[in-house]
């Protein structure tokens, strides 16, 4: 065995150990608390009633009332990472590295509603004179996970946000290094349960939202909505010590934006669409393969189109692709496959194609 081969095997073993450790604790703990959910009661109950009765609140952690994990053991994780057949490996050499370059003058001079897809699930929404960041991740999250969309500008050029919105606590969405770049007085909006993290960052200007809580500021309303997901940061204490969710933003400029956050498909998108008139639905699409492992956490392209139709939204945009390969599918596949699925459904004219570093200017509905 050569030294190079030994080091490579050691490195791969370390990566696997980290992933196994994270998923093992998360799934076994999650299955243990799943018994706390009254499934018959939940299945017959509207979203607002589930929230009103706090059926997503457990005794010592939050519960996901929309799905039961069936793969709650170490061997399923080992099967995926060590023994599973990855049918996508042959496409990995063609994964593009796309450095993100920005000219902020266009966005700063714009007075309407602009939505910039920065990288991974990071969005910058300019609503009038205010900037709202969603899940800001400016750097690589782990050394052994390649960043395919590195930022090629000085991050000090980033517009100062009025609000930082966090959907959940997974490391690719709540990144302390990225958050520490912003002024400590910046207003944080997050689900409940992240006190220690933000206190540790010295960021105490914060509103915590439970599902269907709404924060109103002038003509803008920001509502946290339920979704089919989970969260964890520390495998020792286990998952779901904090809440997760999607956001509905009624902008001061007028249009209404739905931010899915990470979510698996569930049968409640129609309820959301019946209650809210959505102009643009932005779905997190990525890390969805293999389905036997990922279906309980992340929506796939076909399910995204179905959810978009059930929301009855006017237009669809996707993020959470192109930056980190967190599932088996290559980083550029979500963008390719969603276009195919939208075309199959005859909805290609309602798809907003946007790449990293580009902005949708809502007044003209042009992407630049």
Buried (B, 14 or more C-beta within 10 A) or exposed (E): EEEEEEEEEEEEEEBBEEBBBBBBBBBBBBBEBBEBBEEEEBEEBEBEEBBEEEBBBBEEBBBBBBBBBEBBBBEBBBBBBEEBEBEBEEBEEEBEEBEBEBEBEEBEEBEBBBBBBBBBBBBBBBBBEBBBBBBBBBEBBEEEBBBBBBBEBEEEEBBEBBBBBBBBBBBBBBBEEBBEBBEEEBBBBBBBBBEEBBEEBEBEEBBBBBBBBEBEEEEBBBBBBBBBBBBBBEBEEBBBBBBBBBBBBBBBBEBBBBBBBBBBBBEBBEBBBEBBEBBBBBBBBBBBBBEEBBBBBBBBBBBBBBBBBBBBBBBBBBBBBBBBBBBBBBBBBBBEBBBEBBEEBEBEEBBBBBEBBBBBBBEEEEBB
